[in-house]
Amino acid sequence: MARKAAHHGLRMPAEWEPHEATWIGWPHHEPDWPGKLAPIPWVYAEIVRVLGAHERVEILCHSEAAREDARVHLSAHGVHAASYRLHLVPSDRVWLRDSGAVTVLDTSGRASLVNWKFNGWAKYENHQLDAKIGEAMSRITTFARHEPLRPDGGGRVVLEGGAIDVNGAGRLLTTEECLLSRVQERNPGMERADYERVFAEWLGVTETIWLGQGCVGDDTHGHVDDIARFTSADTVVLAHEADPSDENHASSADNLHRLQRAGGDAGALRIVTLPYPRPVMMDGVRLPASYANFYVGNGVVIVPTFNDPKDRVALNTLAELFPGRAVVGIHSVDLVWGLGTLHCLSQQQPRAGR
């Protein structure tokens, strides 16, 4: 649905536009990876090593002990100290895509932060520290911070970064399961048009593309960054399950049809499909393993891999879509036990300027 130009003159850049830095939080919350926290800092160290070769990594550390743990692991992994900075910022969890603030640019290229209200995905009660991460990012960057309000005047808008994906040129992807369902309802009473108004005013969005459901195992109840991502202004990559017996088949087929019907004034989309890996199971639970949870940095794309033959298909597909960037697989079988992978744990800081 077309909307008016952004009221605040703000635009959320696409993830592939130049970054000043990437923000992550150092892992410390054992219940996020029950019984498997020990290998996770090494995964994070590898992420910092790869990203740090291309841009600065800002790392939030829950405590002095977490900061020292980060130093030890990063040093042991051979990560150059000049490529990252450690900040003492308490947190409940480390999924900064959702708890962190979004960096936007105004018409003069000046950066500021859009800080949604975070309520633990309308599921977890211990989210009070995470709800303050946007304030910490503002202190560290000295950027102004905005707190968008609901169109009906009912307080701040609750939203997570993983619930949206933008192309930087007016289009946004999201899902009905996440924002319009009454399960884990973020903003009771807000309807489709209300969200579209918020996206227009704060992110510069002129067309919102509503997909249906997310992937099986996603405890956020439908985040779009596990199923569909823009890779250029007019290209979307979609996680698609071809096997009719798989739980992800029907929803991914529906999302494919929705994307094929999308277009409007901005024109038709080019749609490229990614396979799903084999079901990744832990204690009888299917985890939200998806190649669509990749992260685009300066000069590099990091992609979750799952010891699966389809890893190569996903890496090759993304290499074709990002020809100017190195495409690097990050082993994520342990990481996804935390119900998220590379995009979930990262938040880009676009470079200021036009």
LUMVEX-747544 format. One record per residue: x, z, y of N, C-alpha, C, O in turn; residue in three letters. Coordinates in pm, whole numbers, padded with zeros to 5 digits, always signed. Example, Ala and Ser with C-alpha at 12.3 -4.5 7.8 and 13.67 -1.06 7.14 Angstrom:
<ketors>
+01319+00780-00569+01230+00780-00450+01320+00780-00330+01424+00846-00332ala +01285+00708-00225+01367+00714-00106+01290+00787+00003+01341+00804+00114ser 
</ketors>
This chain:
<ketors>
+00085+00000-00120+00000+00000+00000+00089+00000+00124+00177+00085+00136met +00068-00092+00215+00150-00101+00335+00116+00013+00431+00000+00052+00445ala +00219+00064+00497+00202+00171+00593+00263+00128+00726+00335+00029+00733arg +00234+00202+00829+00296+00177+00959+00444+00215+00954+00489+00284+00863lys +00518+00169+01053+00660+00202+01062+00678+00353+01072+00591+00424+01122ala +00792+00400+01025+00818+00544+01021+00805+00607+01159+00868+00563+01255ala +00723+00708+01167+00695+00775+01294+00821+00838+01352+00839+00839+01474his +00906+00892+01267+01024+00964+01315+01147+00873+01329+01253+00919+01369his +01134+00747+01295+01247+00655+01306+01357+00685+01208+01473+00652+01234gly +01324+00747+01096+01423+00783+00995+01415+00689+00876+01309+00633+00845leu +01530+00672+00810+01536+00587+00692+01624+00653+00587+01734+00700+00617arg +01575+00657+00465+01658+00703+00354+01732+00583+00298+01669+00493+00243met +01865+00579+00310+01940+00465+00258+01932+00456+00107+01909+00556+00039pro +01950+00336+00055+01960+00319-00090+02085+00388-00140+02181+00408-00066ala +02083+00423-00267+02196+00498-00325+02324+00418-00324+02433+00476-00319glu +02315+00285-00329+02435+00202-00333+02496+00179-00195+02604+00120-00186trp +02429+00222-00088+02490+00211+00045+02605+00310+00057+02610+00407-00019glu +02699+00289+00149+02821+00371+00154+02791+00520+00167+02703+00562+00242pro +02867+00598+00093+02854+00744+00095+02967+00808+00173+03080+00757+00177his +02935+00920+00235+03037+01010+00287+03085+01103+00175+03203+01136+00167glu +02991+01143+00089+03024+01238-00017+02911+01240-00120+02802+01187-00098ala +02940+01304-00233+02839+01338-00333+02838+01490-00348+02943+01553-00349thr +02717+01547-00358+02700+01691-00373+02660+01723-00517+02573+01658-00574trp +02723+01825-00573+02684+01877-00704+02692+02029-00698+02745+02086-00602ile +02641+02096-00801+02654+02241-00814+02727+02272-00943+02697+02212-01047gly +02822+02363-00939+02900+02394-01058+02814+02471-01159+02747+02567-01121trp +02813+02430-01288+02724+02492-01387+02756+02639-01413+02872+02677-01429pro +02651+02720-01415+02670+02864-01436+02553+02929-01508+02566+03042-01555his +02438+02861-01517+02315+02923-01567+02301+02892-01716+02251+02786-01754his +02344+02985-01799+02347+02961-01944+02212+02921-02002+02210+02836-02091glu +02099+02978-01957+01970+02935-02014+01938+02788-01995+01851+02735-02064pro +02005+02720-01903+01983+02576-01890+02040+02500-02009+01990+02393-02044asp +02145+02555-02071+02206+02495-02189+02219+02603-02296+02330+02646-02326trp +02109+02648-02353+02113+02764-02444+02212+02744-02559+02199+02652-02640pro +02311+02832-02563+02411+02826-02669+02514+02717-02654+02602+02704-02740gly +02506+02636-02546+02598+02523-02532+02657+02512-02392+02696+02403-02349lys +02664+02622-02320+02720+02616-02184+02869+02583-02185+02917+02518-02093leu +02942+02627-02287+03088+02614-02287+03139+02473-02261+03232+02458-02182ala +03084+02368-02322+03139+02234-02294+03095+02172-02162+03154+02073-02118pro +02993+02230-02098+02936+02164-01980+03033+02157-01862+03038+02053-01796ile +03111+02262-01831+03206+02247-01720+03306+02133-01740+03352+02074-01643pro +03338+02102-01865+03429+01990-01888+03361+01857-01858+03426+01763-01811trp +03232+01848-01883+03157+01727-01846+03158+01714-01693+03180+01605-01639val +03134+01824-01625+03134+01822-01479+03272+01785-01425+03283+01712-01327tyr +03377+01836-01487+03512+01803-01443+03536+01652-01455+03600+01593-01368ala +03486+01592-01560+03501+01447-01576+03421+01373-01470+03467+01271-01418glu +03302+01421-01438+03222+01359-01333+03297+01364-01199+03303+01264-01127ile +03354+01480-01167+03428+01494-01041+03552+01405-01041+03586+01345-00939val +03618+01395-01156+03737+01309-01165+03701+01164-01134+03771+01098-01058arg +03593+01116-01193+03554+00976-01174+03505+00952-01032+03549+00857-00967val +03414+01037-00983+03361+01018-00847+03468+01041-00741+03473+00971-00641leu +03553+01141-00765+03654+01178-00665+03755+01070-00636+03821+01074-00532gly +03767+00973-00725+03856+00860-00699+03796+00765-00595+03866+00677-00545ala +03668+00784-00562+03599+00692-00472+03539+00760-00349+03518+00695-00247his +03511+00890-00358+03450+00961-00246+03469+01111-00266+03496+01157-00377glu +03453+01186-00158+03466+01332-00167+03348+01391-00243+03235+01343-00232arg +03375+01493-00321+03270+01564-00394+03259+01705-00338+03355+01782-00340val +03140+01738-00288+03112+01871-00236+03049+01953-00348+02943+01917-00399glu +03113+02063-00387+03071+02139-00504+03023+02278-00461+03100+02356-00405ile +02896+02308-00488+02841+02439-00457+02865+02532-00576+02833+02498-00690leu +02920+02649-00548+02954+02746-00653+02871+02873-00633+02867+02929-00524cys +02806+02915-00739+02712+03027-00733+02778+03159-00694+02716+03242-00629his +02903+03178-00733+02973+03305-00712+03122+03279-00707+03169+03167-00730ser +03198+03385-00676+03344+03373-00678+03392+03337-00818+03486+03259-00835glu +03327+03395-00919+03366+03364-01057+03341+03216-01088+03423+03152-01153ala +03229+03163-01040+03200+03022-01062+03299+02934-00987+03341+02830-01038ala +03338+02975-00867+03436+02897-00790+03570+02895-00861+03636+02791-00866arg +03611+03009-00916+03738+03013-00989+03728+02931-01117+03824+02864-01155glu +03613+02936-01184+03593+02856-01304+03605+02707-01272+03663+02631-01348asp +03549+02667-01158+03560+02528-01116+03705+02490-01092+03750+02384-01137ala +03778+02575-01022+03920+02546-00995+03997+02528-01125+04075+02434-01138arg +03975+02617-01220+04049+02613-01347+04018+02484-01423+04109+02415-01468val +03891+02452-01437+03854+02333-01514+03899+02204-01444+03948+02112-01510his +03882+02197-01313+03921+02076-01242+04072+02056-01245+04120+01944-01261leu +04147+02164-01229+04292+02154-01237+04337+02113-01375+04423+02026-01390ser +04279+02174-01478+04317+02141-01616+04284+01996-01649+04352+01934-01730ala +04181+01944-01585+04137+01807-01612+04213+01705-01527+04188+01585-01537his +04303+01752-01445+04384+01662-01365+04313+01602-01247+04347+01492-01203gly +04213+01672-01194+04139+01622-01079+04216+01657-00952+04254+01772-00932val +04238+01559-00867+04312+01581-00743+04236+01676-00651+04118+01654-00622his +04302+01781-00605+04238+01882-00521+04185+01824-00391+04089+01877-00335ala +04245+01717-00343+04201+01657-00216+04070+01582-00231+04011+01542-00130ala +04023+01561-00354+03902+01481-00375+03774+01563-00376+03664+01508-00386ser +03787+01695-00366+03667+01780-00370+03684+01901-00281+03796+01938-00244tyr +03570+01964-00247+03569+02091-00174+03474+02186-00245+03368+02144-00292arg +03512+02312-00252+03431+02415-00317+03366+02504-00211+03433+02550-00119leu +03235+02527-00225+03160+02608-00130+03088+02719-00204+03026+02695-00308his +03095+02838-00153+03026+02951-00214+02880+02951-00167+02850+02992-00055leu +02791+02905-00253+02647+02895-00223+02571+02938-00348+02572+02865-00447val +02505+03053-00346+02430+03099-00464+02317+03002-00499+02255+02942-00411pro +02292+02989-00629+02184+02902-00676+02124+02958-00804+02187+03038-00874ser +02004+02916-00834+01942+02950-00961+01986+02853-01069+02021+02893-01180asp +01983+02724-01035+02024+02617-01126+02107+02517-01045+02127+02534-00924arg +02152+02414-01111+02245+02322-01043+02193+02179-01037+02272+02084-01030val +02061+02162-01040+02004+02028-01035+01982+01989-00888+01869+01993-00838trp +02091+01952-00820+02086+01928-00676+02005+01806-00635+01964+01796-00519leu +01980+01714-00727+01891+01604-00693+01757+01656-00647+01692+01596-00561arg +01715+01769-00702+01581+01822-00675+01581+01934-00573+01491+01941-00490asp +01681+02021-00578+01683+02135-00486+01755+02103-00355+01729+02168-00254ser +01843+02006-00357+01919+01972-00237+01836+01891-00138+01733+01834-00173gly +01883+01888-00013+01817+01811+00091+01859+01664+00084+01967+01632+00034ala +01772+01577+00134+01796+01434+00137+01856+01397+00273+01803+01437+00377val +01965+01321+00272+02024+01274+00397+01956+01144+00441+01945+01050+00363thr +01911+01141+00566+01848+01022+00623+01925+00982+00749+02000+01062+00805val +01905+00859+00792+01969+00808+00914+01861+00768+01014+01757+00714+00976leu +01887+00794+01143+01793+00748+01244+01834+00609+01291+01928+00551+01237asp +01766+00556+01390+01790+00417+01432+01927+00396+01492+01975+00283+01500thr +01992+00504+01535+02128+00492+01589+02233+00518+01482+02353+00515+01511ser +02190+00545+01359+02285+00572+01251+02325+00717+01238+02415+00750+01161gly +02260+00806+01314+02294+00948+01308+02226+01011+01186+02109+00986+01158arg +02303+01095+01115+02252+01156+00991+02183+01289+01019+02223+01364+01109ala +02079+01316+00943+02014+01447+00942+01958+01470+00802+01965+01381+00716ser +01904+01588+00779+01858+01625+00646+01706+01640+00643+01648+01704+00731leu +01644+01582+00542+01503+01606+00513+01500+01706+00398+01542+01677+00286val +01448+01824+00428+01451+01937+00334+01310+01967+00285+01235+02039+00350asn +01275+01910+00169+01145+01940+00110+01141+02086+00064+01246+02147+00043trp +01024+02139+00047+01011+02270-00014+01033+02256-00164+00981+02165-00228lys +01111+02348-00221+01138+02346-00365+01072+02466-00430+01092+02579-00386phe +00992+02441-00536+00921+02551-00600+00946+02557-00751+00860+02599-00828asn +01067+02513-00791+01102+02520-00932+01022+02426-01019+00985+02461-01131gly +00994+02307-00966+00917+02205-01038+00777+02255-01075+00717+02210-01173trp +00725+02347-00995+00593+02408-01022+00588+02463-01164+00484+02459-01230ala +00704+02515-01209+00712+02562-01347+00793+02690-01362+00751+02782-01432lys +00909+02698-01296+00999+02812-01313+00988+02907-01195+00987+02865-01079tyr +00979+03035-01224+00962+03134-01118+01092+03164-01044+01089+03199-00926glu +01205+03150-01111+01332+03184-01046+01389+03060-00975+01472+02987-01028asn +01341+03040-00852+01385+02925-00773+01416+02964-00628+01439+02876-00545his +01416+03093-00598+01430+03135-00459+01566+03098-00399+01574+03063-00281gln +01673+03105-00478+01805+03067-00428+01814+02916-00411+01868+02868-00311leu +01761+02843-00508+01763+02697-00497+01687+02649-00374+01723+02548-00314asp +01583+02722-00336+01502+02682-00220+01580+02691-00089+01536+02637+00012ala +01695+02757-00091+01777+02773+00030+01896+02677+00034+01976+02682+00128lys +01909+02591-00066+02026+02504-00072+02029+02405+00045+02136+02373+00097ile +01913+02358+00087+01908+02269+00203+01966+02334+00328+02035+02269+00406gly +01937+02463+00347+01992+02535+00461+02144+02542+00452+02213+02527+00553glu +02197+02563+00331+02342+02568+00313+02405+02432+00342+02511+02425+00404ala +02341+02326+00297+02393+02192+00325+02395+02164+00475+02487+02099+00525met +02294+02213+00545+02290+02196+00690+02404+02271+00758+02467+02220+00850ser +02431+02393+00712+02542+02471+00769+02676+02400+00746+02760+02394+00836arg +02695+02349+00626+02823+02287+00591+02843+02155+00665+02953+02127+00713ile +02738+02075+00675+02750+01945+00739+02730+01949+00890+02771+01858+00961thr +02664+02056+00938+02617+02072+01078+02507+01971+01112+02479+01949+01230thr +02444+01911+01012+02334+01817+01036+02207+01895+01071+02184+02004+01019phe +02125+01838+01158+01992+01890+01183+01911+01882+01054+01935+01795+00970ala +01817+01974+01038+01738+01982+00915+01590+01978+00948+01542+02054+01032arg +01517+01889+00882+01373+01875+00902+01298+01930+00781+01345+01915+00668his +01184+01993+00803+01099+02044+00695+00963+01975+00705+00876+02021+00779glu +00943+01865+00633+00816+01791+00643+00695+01877+00606+00699+01956+00512pro +00588+01859+00683+00463+01931+00660+00359+01839+00600+00362+01717+00621leu +00267+01897+00525+00157+01823+00466+00069+01762+00576+00054+01822+00682arg +00013+01645+00553-00075+01584+00654-00197+01669+00688-00251+01659+00797pro -00240+01755+00593-00358+01838+00619-00324+01970+00686-00412+02055+00706asp -00196+01989+00722-00155+02111+00788-00141+02230+00695-00134+02344+00740gly -00137+02205+00565-00132+02312+00466+00006+02360+00429+00028+02405+00316gly +00100+02351+00521+00236+02400+00494+00332+02288+00458+00301+02170+00475gly +00449+02326+00409+00554+02230+00379+00519+02145+00255+00446+02188+00167arg +00573+02024+00253+00556+01935+00139+00654+01977+00029+00774+01991+00054val +00602+01995-00091+00685+02022-00208+00722+01889-00272+00635+01809-00304val +00850+01866-00290+00895+01741-00351+01037+01758-00402+01116+01833-00344leu +01069+01688-00509+01206+01686-00561+01262+01545-00549+01189+01446-00557glu +01393+01537-00529+01458+01407-00515+01443+01318-00636+01440+01196-00623gly +01434+01379-00755+01419+01299-00876+01282+01236-00890+01262+01151-00977gly +01187+01277-00805+01052+01222-00811+01040+01089-00737+00937+01022-00747ala +01144+01051-00663+01138+00928-00583+01267+00849-00598+01372+00904-00629ile +01257+00718-00576+01375+00632-00569+01346+00525-00465+01237+00468-00464asp +01442+00498-00378+01419+00403-00269+01518+00287-00273+01626+00297-00331val +01478+00177-00211+01569+00063-00200+01633+00054-00062+01709-00039-00036asn +01603+00149+00027+01663+00150+00160+01604+00049+00255+01644+00043+00371gly +01510-00032+00207+01451-00138+00289+01299-00131+00289+01231-00231+00308ala +01246-00010+00267+01103+00011+00281+01026+00037+00154+00910+00077+00160gly +01087+00018+00038+01015+00039-00088+01055+00171-00154+01169+00216-00143arg +00960+00231-00223+00982+00358-00293+00910+00354-00427+00798+00305-00436leu +00976+00407-00530+00918+00423-00662+00885+00570-00686+00962+00659-00649leu +00770+00596-00748+00736+00731-00791+00637+00718-00907+00604+00607-00948thr +00591+00832-00961+00495+00827-01072+00372+00909-01041+00377+01011-00971thr +00260+00863-01096+00136+00938-01085+00145+01068-01164+00089+01170-01124glu +00214+01064-01277+00225+01184-01360+00286+01299-01283+00242+01413-01296glu +00388+01271-01203+00456+01378-01130+00377+01425-01008+00361+01545-00988cys +00327+01332-00928+00271+01370-00798+00119+01379-00794+00065+01444-00704leu +00049+01316-00886-00097+01316-00879-00164+01394-00992-00285+01415-00988leu -00087+01437-01091-00142+01515-01201-00163+01659-01159-00094+01709-01069ser -00256+01727-01223-00277+01869-01198-00188+01956-01286-00191+02079-01275arg -00109+01894-01373-00010+01966-01452+00116+01978-01367+00163+01878-01313val +00170+02099-01353+00284+02123-01263+00257+02062-01126+00340+01989-01071gln +00142+02092-01072+00097+02031-00947+00179+02084-00829+00180+02204-00803glu +00245+01995-00760+00333+02035-00648+00254+02066-00521+00279+02166-00454arg +00160+01981-00490+00088+01992-00362-00062+01979-00385-00118+01873-00361asn -00128+02087-00430-00271+02079-00456-00348+02025-00336-00331+02072-00223pro -00432+01926-00361-00511+01868-00254-00452+01742-00194-00525+01665-00130gly -00322+01718-00212-00263+01596-00158-00295+01478-00249-00281+01486-00371met -00337+01369-00188-00373+01249-00261-00269+01139-00240-00171+01156-00166glu -00292+01028-00305-00199+00915-00298-00166+00876-00153-00050+00861-00117arg -00268+00862-00071-00247+00820+00068-00169+00923+00147-00093+00888+00237ala -00187+01052+00115-00113+01157+00184+00037+01146+00157+00119+01157+00247asp +00070+01123+00030+00212+01106-00004+00270+00983+00064+00382+00987+00115tyr +00194+00875+00065+00244+00753+00128+00269+00773+00277+00363+00717+00333glu +00185+00853+00339+00206+00883+00482+00334+00963+00502+00411+00936+00594arg +00357+01063+00416+00479+01143+00424+00603+01056+00403+00701+01068+00476val +00598+00967+00302+00712+00880+00274+00739+00787+00392+00855+00760+00425phe +00633+00738+00455+00651+00650+00570+00714+00723+00687+00807+00673+00751ala +00663+00844+00715+00708+00917+00833+00850+00969+00820+00923+00973+00919glu +00892+01010+00701+01020+01078+00685+01128+00995+00617+01246+01027+00630trp +01090+00891+00545+01189+00814+00470+01191+00666+00508+01272+00589+00456leu +01102+00625+00599+01099+00485+00640+01038+00393+00537+01074+00275+00531gly +00948+00443+00456+00889+00366+00346+00766+00290+00395+00680+00347+00462val +00757+00162+00361+00641+00080+00395+00560+00041+00273+00446-00002+00286thr +00617+00056+00152+00545+00024+00029+00583+00124-00080+00699+00135-00118glu +00484+00197-00129+00504+00289-00239+00452+00226-00366+00336+00184-00373thr +00538+00218-00467+00501+00160-00596+00478+00276-00693+00570+00351-00726ile +00354+00287-00739+00315+00397-00826+00325+00354-00972+00250+00267-01018trp +00417+00415-01045+00422+00396-01189+00333+00502-01253+00277+00588-01185leu +00321+00495-01385+00231+00587-01455+00300+00714-01499+00306+00811-01424gly +00351+00712-01622+00413+00832-01679+00564+00817-01689+00618+00707-01691gln +00631+00933-01694+00775+00936-01715+00807+00929-01863+00729+00876-01942gly +00924+00983-01900+00967+00973-02039+00938+01102-02116+00918+01208-02057cys +00936+01090-02246+00912+01205-02334+01027+01304-02319+01144+01266-02314val +00992+01433-02312+01093+01538-02306+01130+01584-02167+01205+01679-02150gly +01076+01516-02065+01110+01550-01926+01025+01668-01880+00904+01656-01863asp +01090+01784-01861+01010+01902-01824+00974+01906-01677+00909+02001-01633asp +01014+01804-01598+00967+01794-01460+00828+01732-01454+00765+01730-01348thr +00780+01682-01566+00650+01615-01575+00647+01487-01494+00567+01470-01403his +00740+01396-01530+00727+01260-01479+00821+01215-01370+00783+01127-01292gly +00941+01270-01359+01035+01220-01258+01067+01073-01282+01091+01030-01395his +01068+00998-01174+01090+00854-01185+01236+00821-01217+01263+00715-01272val +01330+00910-01184+01471+00873-01203+01514+00873-01349+01630+00844-01379asp +01425+00906-01441+01453+00890-01583+01397+00759-01638+01422+00725-01754asp +01321+00685-01556+01256+00565-01611+01275+00438-01528+01281+00330-01586ile +01286+00448-01397+01292+00327-01315+01375+00352-01190+01359+00454-01123ala +01465+00257-01159+01554+00273-01044+01574+00137-00976+01582+00034-01042arg +01581+00138-00846+01622+00020-00774+01772-00001-00793+01850+00094-00792phe +01811-00127-00812+01954-00161-00814+01990-00258-00703+02107-00286-00679thr +01889-00310-00635+01906-00388-00513+01773-00383-00440+01677-00324-00490ser +01766-00445-00325+01642-00439-00247+01523-00494-00323+01410-00450-00301ala +01546-00591-00412+01434-00653-00483+01447-00647-00635+01379-00722-00706asp +01534-00559-00686+01555-00549-00830+01531-00406-00877+01583-00311-00817thr +01454-00391-00984+01429-00261-01046+01473-00269-01191+01440-00364-01262val +01547-00167-01235+01579-00155-01376+01485-00051-01437+01467+00057-01382val +01425-00087-01550+01322-00004-01612+01363+00033-01754+01400-00053-01833leu +01356+00163-01785+01373+00206-01924+01252+00161-02004+01139+00200-01975ala +01277+00079-02105+01167+00019-02181+01190+00037-02330+01295+00000-02382his +01092+00094-02398+01101+00116-02542+01022+00007-02614+00899+00000-02602glu +01093-00077-02691+01029-00190-02757+00960-00152-02888+00873-00225-02935ala +00997-00039-02946+00943+00003-03075+00803+00063-03057+00790+00169-02996asp +00698-00003-03109+00562+00049-03090+00539+00186-03152+00446+00256-03113pro +00623+00227-03246+00606+00358-03310+00670+00471-03230+00651+00588-03262ser +00746+00437-03126+00813+00539-03047+00720+00595-02939+00637+00522-02884asp +00735+00723-02910+00648+00789-02812+00660+00731-02671+00567+00742-02592glu +00773+00669-02640+00792+00613-02506+00738+00471-02492+00740+00415-02382asn +00691+00412-02601+00654+00270-02596+00537+00243-02502+00548+00159-02412his +00427+00313-02522+00306+00281-02445+00326+00303-02295+00285+00220-02214ala +00389+00413-02259+00409+00442-02116+00505+00342-02053+00485+00301-01938ser +00610+00303-02126+00705+00207-02067+00643+00069-02055+00675-00005-01962ser +00555+00032-02149+00485-00096-02138+00392-00096-02018+00383-00195-01946ala +00324+00015-01997+00236+00027-01880+00316+00017-01751+00274-00050-01657asp +00431+00083-01746+00513+00078-01625+00566-00063-01600+00579-00105-01485asn +00598-00134-01707+00642-00273-01691+00532-00357-01628+00558-00437-01538leu +00409-00339-01674+00297-00415-01617+00275-00379-01470+00246-00466-01388his +00289-00252-01438+00272-00211-01298+00377-00276-01208+00346-00321-01098arg +00501-00280-01255+00607-00341-01176+00585-00491-01162+00613-00549-01057leu +00535-00554-01267+00508-00698-01261+00399-00730-01160+00397-00838-01101gln +00308-00635-01140+00200-00657-01043+00242-00620-00900+00175-00658-00804arg +00350-00546-00886+00394-00500-00753+00450-00616-00674+00488-00719-00730ala +00456-00599-00545+00513-00702-00460+00465-00688-00318+00539-00644-00231gly +00341-00725-00295+00287-00713-00160+00364-00797-00060+00415-00904-00093gly +00371-00748+00062+00434-00823+00170+00583-00844+00147+00641-00941+00195asp +00646-00752+00072+00791-00762+00052+00829-00861-00057+00947-00890-00075ala +00732-00913-00130+00760-01012-00233+00775-00951-00371+00783-00829-00387gly +00779-01038-00470+00786-00994-00610+00919-00926-00640+01021-00952-00576ala +00915-00840-00739+01034-00770-00784+01097-00842-00902+01028-00900-00986leu +01229-00838-00907+01300-00877-01028+01308-00753-01116+01352-00647-01070arg +01266-00763-01241+01263-00648-01330+01361-00670-01444+01353-00772-01514ile +01451-00577-01463+01548-00580-01571+01524-00457-01658+01506-00347-01606val +01522-00474-01789+01495-00360-01876+01623-00301-01935+01719-00373-01966thr +01621-00170-01950+01724-00095-02022+01660-00041-02149+01543-00002-02147leu +01733-00037-02259+01676+00027-02378+01678+00178-02361+01746+00231-02273pro +01604+00246-02443+01623+00390-02461+01723+00410-02574+01728+00328-02666tyr +01804+00516-02570+01885+00547-02688+01796+00600-02799+01677+00624-02778pro +01852+00618-02916+01780+00684-03024+01729+00818-02973+01788+00874-02881arg +01621+00871-03029+01576+01004-02986+01687+01107-03004+01744+01122-03112pro +01718+01178-02897+01818+01285-02902+01743+01416-02919+01665+01455-02833val +01767+01484-03031+01691+01602-03067+01779+01727-03064+01899+01720-03091met +01719+01839-03030+01788+01968-03036+01683+02073-03071+01583+02088-03002met +01707+02144-03179+01613+02247-03226+01471+02194-03238+01375+02263-03205asp +01459+02071-03285+01328+02011-03305+01261+01959-03179+01146+01916-03183gly +01332+01963-03067+01277+01918-02938+01341+01786-02899+01463+01773-02904val +01260+01689-02859+01315+01563-02809+01356+01581-02663+01277+01628-02581arg +01479+01544-02632+01534+01560-02498+01515+01431-02418+01501+01323-02476leu +01515+01441-02284+01489+01324-02200+01613+01236-02182+01660+01216-02070pro +01664+01185-02292+01783+01099-02287+01743+00961-02236+01658+00894-02295ala +01805+00919-02127+01771+00790-02066+01890+00736-01989+01954+00808-01913ser +01918+00609-02010+02026+00545-01934+01988+00525-01788+02075+00504-01704tyr +01859+00532-01756+01815+00514-01618+01859+00628-01527+01846+00618-01405ala +01910+00736-01584+01954+00849-01504+02100+00834-01457+02173+00931-01444asn +02139+00710-01434+02273+00680-01381+02283+00721-01235+02182+00745-01168phe +02407+00727-01185+02430+00760-01044+02525+00657-00985+02627+00623-01045tyr +02491+00607-00866+02571+00505-00798+02656+00570-00690+02603+00625-00593val +02787+00563-00706+02879+00612-00605+02948+00497-00535+02919+00381-00562gly +03041+00529-00446+03122+00426-00381+03214+00362-00485+03303+00428-00538asn +03192+00236-00514+03282+00166-00605+03264+00198-00752+03341+00147-00835gly +03165+00280-00788+03151+00320-00928+03005+00352-00959+02931+00398-00872val +02966+00328-01083+02837+00372-01135+02867+00455-01260+02930+00406-01353val +02822+00581-01261+02841+00663-01380+02709+00665-01458+02602+00682-01401ile +02721+00647-01588+02605+00624-01673+02607+00723-01790+02710+00735-01857val +02497+00793-01816+02495+00882-01933+02499+00801-02061+02429+00700-02075pro +02582+00845-02156+02589+00779-02287+02562+00883-02395+02580+01003-02374thr +02519+00834-02514+02465+00924-02616+02514+00893-02757+02442+00915-02854phe +02638+00842-02769+02692+00808-02902+02596+00717-02979+02566+00741-03096asn +02549+00614-02911+02447+00526-02966+02491+00381-02945+02551+00350-02842asp +02464+00291-03041+02500+00149-03019+02439+00091-02891+02493-00004-02835pro +02327+00146-02847+02264+00094-02725+02340+00135-02599+02314+00082-02491lys +02435+00229-02612+02519+00263-02498+02582+00137-02439+02584+00117-02317asp +02633+00052-02529+02702-00069-02482+02607-00164-02412+02643-00226-02312arg +02485-00175-02463+02385-00261-02399+02357-00212-02257+02353-00291-02163val +02337-00080-02245+02307-00023-02114+02423-00041-02017+02402-00078-01901ala +02544-00016-02062+02662-00029-01975+02680-00174-01931+02710-00200-01814leu +02662-00268-02023+02677-00409-01987+02568-00455-01890+02595-00531-01797asn +02446-00407-01912+02335-00444-01822+02363-00394-01681+02345-00468-01584thr +02405-00269-01669+02431-00213-01537+02555-00276-01473+02562-00288-01351leu +02652-00316-01553+02770-00384-01497+02730-00517-01434+02785-00557-01332ala +02633-00586-01495+02585-00712-01437+02507-00688-01308+02510-00771-01217glu +02438-00575-01299+02359-00544-01181+02443-00489-01066+02402-00497-00950leu +02559-00433-01097+02649-00379-00995+02787-00443-01010+02882-00375-01048phe +02798-00573-00980+02923-00645-01009+03044-00597-00930+03157-00619-00972pro +03023-00533-00817+03136-00487-00736+03182-00346-00768+03269-00292-00699gly +03126-00286-00872+03157-00146-00904+03204-00132-01048+03160-00206-01137arg +03292-00036-01070+03327+00001-01206+03208+00075-01266+03146+00157-01199ala +03176+00048-01391+03067+00116-01461+03130+00202-01569+03194+00152-01661val +03110+00334-01557+03180+00431-01642+03079+00516-01718+02991+00577-01658val +03091+00519-01848+03004+00604-01928+03052+00747-01929+03172+00773-01939gly +02959+00841-01920+02989+00984-01928+02911+01040-02048+02788+01033-02051ile +02983+01094-02146+02918+01147-02265+02820+01258-02225+02859+01355-02160his +02693+01242-02266+02589+01331-02214+02501+01393-02322+02393+01444-02292ser +02544+01390-02447+02465+01452-02553+02451+01603-02531+02343+01659-02549val +02561+01668-02491+02552+01811-02458+02480+01832-02326+02398+01923-02313asp +02510+01748-02227+02454+01765-02093+02302+01758-02095+02237+01837-02026leu +02244+01667-02172+02099+01647-02171+02024+01763-02237+01902+01772-02226val +02095+01852-02306+02033+01975-02357+01979+02057-02241+01888+02138-02259trp +02035+02037-02121+01984+02103-02001+01864+02032-01940+01816+02071-01834gly +01814+01927-02008+01696+01850-01968+01718+01765-01844+01625+01735-01769leu +01844+01728-01822+01878+01637-01714+02019+01585-01736+02096+01642-01813gly +02053+01475-01667+02191+01425-01677+02245+01391-01538+02230+01471-01446thr +02307+01275-01522+02393+01250-01407+02320+01238-01274+02366+01293-01174leu +02209+01169-01272+02136+01157-01145+02073+01290-01107+02069+01326-00990his +02023+01362-01207+01958+01491-01181+02052+01592-01115+02008+01673-01034cys +02180+01587-01148+02272+01690-01100+02342+01652-00969+02415+01733-00914leu +02320+01531-00920+02393+01482-00803+02300+01452-00687+02181+01425-00705ser +02356+01456-00566+02280+01418-00446+02377+01349-00350+02479+01408-00311gln +02348+01226-00312+02438+01150-00226+02422+01190-00080+02313+01226-00035gln +02532+01183-00007+02532+01197+00139+02575+01063+00198+02694+01033+00202gln +02479+00983+00243+02514+00853+00299+02606+00866+00421+02601+00964+00495pro +02688+00766+00440+02777+00764+00556+02697+00735+00682+02614+00644+00685arg +02721+00812+00784+02653+00792+00912+02700+00661+00976+02807+00609+00944ala +02618+00611+01066+02649+00485+01134+02559+00374+01085+02496+00387+00980gly +02555+00267+01159+02466+00156+01123+02529+00071+01014+02469-00027+00970arg 
</ketors>
